[in-house]
């Protein structure tokens, strides 16, 4: 078994205005950091409207299509922009996570990492926000449940910002457990522990500014790992944001590159215990280019180790 690495050059065609943190060099640095690793390299397909409609209504998809500019940029909210290649890039991102689920649940690979942009975990049912257009992690969960017939899927989101979109998309889904740690206070302002989902299927873990790796490890050992064991997922999906790194400019947590490696190793070990090692990971945030590249490599190296 091995690790699938799923991406597409179209994800480099989502262009944002000068100075925007979610920019093309993010993916370029990730691709460079992983280019020499022995991964099963897979071209991401484009998600169809029918596939996107597992989480988003056709009216929302049509709104994105209509808003797409012929040239230049179009602003959807304070943080989220479209360029001519944005919809195709977002479809490739969604298609990548669906392909990853197919490969992992089909037994072709042990686990998979999707190197994509724009990210996805802030996109709500009918609202693009926080750089995100489609809810990639939630789409992966729905795909596993609906196409592959799983009965329990867990999504773990360790991005520094709360995955409000994934929470919105899975709020009423009793077959999905959403676990997310995030700095609080911080944009988007959601993620309080009182937000528990319609079926007690959401676990929010707020972390105070300046929280370091030791505190993170203690929180995951005390709360996340026991909850995953109790839920017994058949697949674990990771929203892999690397902006909790101490060098990231958009937040104030103090995780190290080694902390991301430790967390990945622990989650892969749990997956081996609970669901035959089945893990799908998709790139979310991370805005210091060197920290992003190093942390992503540490993450993927642990996936490779678990898949060997």
HELIX and SHEET records of a PDB file:
HELIX    1   1 UNK A    9  UNK A   12  5                                   4    
HELIX    2   2 UNK A   24  UNK A   34  1                                  11    
HELIX    3   3 UNK A   49  UNK A   52  1                                   4    
HELIX    4   4 UNK A   58  UNK A   67  1                                  10    
HELIX    5   5 UNK A   86  UNK A  105  1                                  20    
HELIX    6   6 UNK A  136  UNK A  146  1                                  11    
HELIX    7   7 UNK A  164  UNK A  170  1                                   7    
HELIX    8   8 UNK A  213  UNK A  219  1                                   7    
HELIX    9   9 UNK A  220  UNK A  224  3                                   5    
HELIX   10  10 UNK A  225  UNK A  231  1                                   7    
HELIX   11  11 UNK A  257  UNK A  275  1                                  19    
HELIX   12  12 UNK A  289  UNK A  307  1                                  19    
SHEET    1   A 8 UNK A  40  UNK A  43  0                                        
SHEET    2   A 8 UNK A   3  UNK A   7  1                                        
SHEET    3   A 8 UNK A 111  UNK A 114  1                                        
SHEET    4   A 8 UNK A 279  UNK A 283  1                                        
SHEET    5   A 8 UNK A 235  UNK A 240  1                                        
SHEET    6   A 8 UNK A 153  UNK A 157  1                                        
SHEET    7   A 8 UNK A 176  UNK A 183  1                                        
SHEET    8   A 8 UNK A 202  UNK A 207  1                                        
SHEET    1   B 2 UNK A  74  UNK A  75  0                                        
SHEET    2   B 2 UNK A  81  UNK A  82 -1                                        
END                                                                             
